[in-house]
Amino acid sequence: MVILLIDGVAALEAATAGKAVWPLSLRDGLPATLPGYVAAPRDPLPDTDENEMGLYTQVSRFFQRIESPTSVRQFQLVVQDYGAGKDLAGAIKKAVAEAARAPGVEAKEVKVAGLQAFAVTDRSGPNPTTLVTVVATPGRLVLAQGANVDRDEALKLLALVDFVRIVNAK
């Protein structure tokens, strides 16, 4: 009980000093605003989930731009941390290669802030859907998910992410 109280006090002190604590510190590198987009009124709480690559903790920010009554662009930035000892690049490459075989899907390996990244855009519907996955560290990914957003716009918005802060988040 005392240990929990001390940890809680330490977390509260860090938060009041302007320093986010894990896992919220993962969000420090995500921009609070994006040019031309409106941010969600508040960020979702950190989440822990599991997929084929393993157990991960995730934080995110959501943005949208309403262009007309029938046209909306949505963009979400996500940081997923799978922990030390993971090497996710191979699994991401395999998933991108598999996605590229689908009709209407464009996949390309790119560099974002000098980091290995993979951009996949699905043009099979009336509006493009794009997912860019940046391998920030072997066990930490930054995802940019865009509805009605093409690859070039997603990469431009990703340039606003502070990857150094995300890589160094503890």
LINHUFEN-V742775 format. One record per pair of residues at least 24 apart in sequence whose C-alpha atoms are under 7 Angstrom apart, sorted by the first residue. I is the first residue (numbers start at 1). GAP is how many residues later the second one is. D is the distance in Angstrom with one decimal. If there is no record, write none. Layout:
BEGIN
[[I	GAP	D] [I	GAP	D]]
END
This chain:
BEGIN
[[22	148	6.0] [25	144	5.6] [25	145	6.6] [26	33	6.7] [26	53	6.7] [26	140	5.7] [26	143	5.5] [27	32	6.1] [27	33	6.9] [28	137	6.5] [28	138	6.9] [29	132	5.8] [29	133	4.5] [29	134	6.2] [29	136	5.0] [29	137	5.1] [30	131	5.2] [30	132	6.4] [31	129	6.5] [31	130	5.9] [36	29	6.7] [37	26	5.8] [37	27	5.2] [37	28	4.8] [38	25	5.4] [38	26	5.4] [38	27	6.1] [39	24	4.3] [39	25	6.6] [54	28	6.8] [55	27	6.0] [56	24	6.1] [56	25	5.2] [56	26	4.4] [57	24	5.2] [57	25	6.7] [73	74	5.8] [73	75	5.1] [73	76	6.4] [74	72	5.6] [74	73	5.1] [74	74	6.9] [75	70	5.6] [75	71	4.4] [75	72	6.5] [76	68	5.8] [76	69	5.1] [76	70	6.5] [77	66	5.7] [77	67	4.8] [77	68	6.5] [78	64	5.6] [78	65	5.0] [78	66	6.5] [79	62	5.7] [79	63	4.5] [79	64	6.3] [80	60	5.7] [80	61	5.2] [80	62	6.4] [81	58	6.1] [81	59	4.4] [81	60	6.5] [82	57	5.1] [82	58	6.0] [83	56	5.6] [84	55	6.0] [85	54	6.9] [86	52	5.9] [86	53	4.7] [87	51	4.5] [87	52	5.6] [88	50	5.8] [88	51	6.1] [89	46	6.7] [89	49	6.8] [119	32	6.6] [121	29	6.7] [121	30	6.3] [136	27	7.0] [136	31	6.0] [137	30	6.4]]
END
